[in-house]
Amino acid sequence: MNFSVDVIPEEFRSDLMKATELLRAFGAEEIYVFGSMIDPTRDHEKSDLDLAVAGLPPEKFFRTYGELLGILDHPFDLVDLDSDSRFVKKLRERGRLARVA
C-alpha cells in the first residue's frame, strides 16, 4: 500500500516515531500502521495507534508492549504479524497495512 506518514495526524506522529525506534531496538524487522490512522477521511479524535510488527522475537513481545505503554502518549494496539491468528490473516489478505519501517 502506498503510504505517507503525512496522513497521520501530527499529534500521533511523535508516538509513531518513538514506537518505531523502540520496536527496532527490540528486534522488529518490519513495522506497519493499520486501521483508522491510514485513512485520511476518518475522524481521529477517538483513534488509537494500530501497530503491527513482523520479526519481533516472541519472547520480547510483552516486554516491548510494556515499554511502549511507558513512552507513548496515546492508546495503541500491537499486533504480531508472525502469529497465525485469524485477525492477522485478515489483515494480510485485505492489504490494509502501511509499512513505516
C-alpha positions as YAML, in Angstrom:
chain: A
units: angstrom
residues:
- id: 1
  name: MET
  ca: [0.00, 0.00, 0.00]
- id: 2
  name: ASN
  ca: [1.35, 3.43, -0.89]
- id: 3
  name: PHE
  ca: [1.56, 5.40, 2.30]
- id: 4
  name: SER
  ca: [2.85, 8.69, 3.59]
- id: 5
  name: VAL
  ca: [3.31, 9.42, 7.28]
- id: 6
  name: ASP
  ca: [1.80, 12.81, 6.46]
- id: 7
  name: VAL
  ca: [-1.70, 11.28, 6.58]
- id: 8
  name: ILE
  ca: [-1.20, 10.51, 10.26]
- id: 9
  name: PRO
  ca: [-2.38, 13.36, 12.46]
- id: 10
  name: GLU
  ca: [0.52, 15.38, 13.80]
- id: 11
  name: GLU
  ca: [-0.28, 14.56, 17.42]
- id: 12
  name: PHE
  ca: [0.27, 10.84, 16.67]
- id: 13
  name: ARG
  ca: [3.48, 11.19, 14.65]
- id: 14
  name: SER
  ca: [5.68, 11.58, 17.71]
- id: 15
  name: ASP
  ca: [4.25, 8.34, 19.12]
- id: 16
  name: LEU
  ca: [4.83, 6.60, 15.81]
- id: 17
  name: MET
  ca: [8.47, 7.69, 15.75]
- id: 18
  name: LYS
  ca: [9.03, 6.64, 19.38]
- id: 19
  name: ALA
  ca: [7.33, 3.29, 18.76]
- id: 20
  name: THR
  ca: [9.33, 2.65, 15.61]
- id: 21
  name: GLU
  ca: [12.60, 3.36, 17.40]
- id: 22
  name: LEU
  ca: [11.74, 1.09, 20.33]
- id: 23
  name: LEU
  ca: [10.39, -1.74, 18.16]
- id: 24
  name: ARG
  ca: [13.56, -1.68, 16.06]
- id: 25
  name: ALA
  ca: [15.69, -1.76, 19.22]
- id: 26
  name: PHE
  ca: [13.82, -4.89, 20.37]
- id: 27
  name: GLY
  ca: [14.41, -6.60, 17.03]
- id: 28
  name: ALA
  ca: [11.33, -5.93, 14.89]
- id: 29
  name: GLU
  ca: [12.19, -6.32, 11.22]
- id: 30
  name: GLU
  ca: [9.04, -4.76, 9.76]
- id: 31
  name: ILE
  ca: [6.69, -2.18, 11.31]
- id: 32
  name: TYR
  ca: [3.28, -1.27, 9.92]
- id: 33
  name: VAL
  ca: [0.39, 1.03, 10.75]
- id: 34
  name: PHE
  ca: [-3.17, -0.04, 10.06]
- id: 35
  name: GLY
  ca: [-6.73, 0.95, 10.92]
- id: 36
  name: SER
  ca: [-8.10, 4.46, 11.11]
- id: 37
  name: MET
  ca: [-4.65, 6.09, 11.12]
- id: 38
  name: ILE
  ca: [-4.09, 5.29, 7.46]
- id: 39
  name: ASP
  ca: [-7.50, 6.58, 6.39]
- id: 40
  name: PRO
  ca: [-7.34, 10.37, 5.98]
- id: 41
  name: THR
  ca: [-11.14, 10.55, 5.75]
- id: 42
  name: ARG
  ca: [-11.61, 9.24, 9.30]
- id: 43
  name: ASP
  ca: [-12.09, 11.38, 12.38]
- id: 44
  name: HIS
  ca: [-9.06, 10.68, 14.55]
- id: 45
  name: GLU
  ca: [-10.33, 12.32, 17.72]
- id: 46
  name: LYS
  ca: [-11.01, 8.96, 19.38]
- id: 47
  name: SER
  ca: [-8.44, 6.94, 17.45]
- id: 48
  name: ASP
  ca: [-5.68, 4.81, 18.79]
- id: 49
  name: LEU
  ca: [-2.43, 3.92, 17.06]
- id: 50
  name: ASP
  ca: [-2.68, 0.47, 15.48]
- id: 51
  name: LEU
  ca: [0.77, -1.05, 15.02]
- id: 52
  name: ALA
  ca: [1.74, -4.39, 13.53]
- id: 53
  name: VAL
  ca: [5.20, -5.94, 13.62]
- id: 54
  name: ALA
  ca: [7.00, -8.82, 11.95]
- id: 55
  name: GLY
  ca: [10.26, -10.30, 13.11]
- id: 56
  name: LEU
  ca: [9.94, -9.27, 16.76]
- id: 57
  name: PRO
  ca: [11.26, -12.21, 18.80]
- id: 58
  name: PRO
  ca: [8.25, -13.81, 20.56]
- id: 59
  name: GLU
  ca: [9.98, -13.76, 23.93]
- id: 60
  name: LYS
  ca: [10.29, -9.97, 23.67]
- id: 61
  name: PHE
  ca: [6.70, -9.19, 22.64]
- id: 62
  name: PHE
  ca: [5.20, -8.48, 26.07]
- id: 63
  name: ARG
  ca: [8.26, -6.66, 27.38]
- id: 64
  name: THR
  ca: [8.17, -4.46, 24.27]
- id: 65
  name: TYR
  ca: [4.45, -3.84, 24.79]
- id: 66
  name: GLY
  ca: [5.13, -2.79, 28.38]
- id: 67
  name: GLU
  ca: [7.89, -0.42, 27.30]
- id: 68
  name: LEU
  ca: [5.56, 1.14, 24.72]
- id: 69
  name: LEU
  ca: [2.96, 1.70, 27.45]
- id: 70
  name: GLY
  ca: [5.52, 3.78, 29.29]
- id: 71
  name: ILE
  ca: [6.57, 6.03, 26.40]
- id: 72
  name: LEU
  ca: [3.54, 6.57, 24.17]
- id: 73
  name: ASP
  ca: [1.06, 9.37, 24.81]
- id: 74
  name: HIS
  ca: [-1.91, 7.75, 23.04]
- id: 75
  name: PRO
  ca: [-3.64, 4.39, 23.33]
- id: 76
  name: PHE
  ca: [-2.26, 1.78, 20.93]
- id: 77
  name: ASP
  ca: [-2.62, -1.78, 19.77]
- id: 78
  name: LEU
  ca: [0.33, -4.00, 18.91]
- id: 79
  name: VAL
  ca: [-0.23, -7.00, 16.64]
- id: 80
  name: ASP
  ca: [2.33, -9.73, 15.99]
- id: 81
  name: LEU
  ca: [2.20, -10.46, 12.25]
- id: 82
  name: ASP
  ca: [4.17, -13.65, 12.82]
- id: 83
  name: SER
  ca: [1.25, -15.18, 14.72]
- id: 84
  name: ASP
  ca: [-1.19, -17.47, 12.99]
- id: 85
  name: SER
  ca: [-4.36, -15.76, 14.21]
- id: 86
  name: ARG
  ca: [-7.44, -15.16, 12.05]
- id: 87
  name: PHE
  ca: [-7.08, -11.43, 12.63]
- id: 88
  name: VAL
  ca: [-3.56, -11.43, 11.21]
- id: 89
  name: LYS
  ca: [-4.69, -13.49, 8.22]
- id: 90
  name: LYS
  ca: [-7.45, -10.95, 7.50]
- id: 91
  name: LEU
  ca: [-5.05, -8.02, 7.84]
- id: 92
  name: ARG
  ca: [-2.67, -9.61, 5.36]
- id: 93
  name: GLU
  ca: [-5.45, -10.66, 2.94]
- id: 94
  name: ARG
  ca: [-7.01, -7.21, 2.82]
- id: 95
  name: GLY
  ca: [-3.67, -5.49, 2.35]
- id: 96
  name: ARG
  ca: [-4.56, -2.70, 4.75]
- id: 97
  name: LEU
  ca: [-1.10, -2.46, 6.24]
- id: 98
  name: ALA
  ca: [1.08, 0.57, 5.62]
- id: 99
  name: ARG
  ca: [4.77, -0.11, 6.21]
- id: 100
  name: VAL
  ca: [6.57, 2.59, 8.15]
- id: 101
  name: ALA
  ca: [9.86, 0.77, 8.81]
...
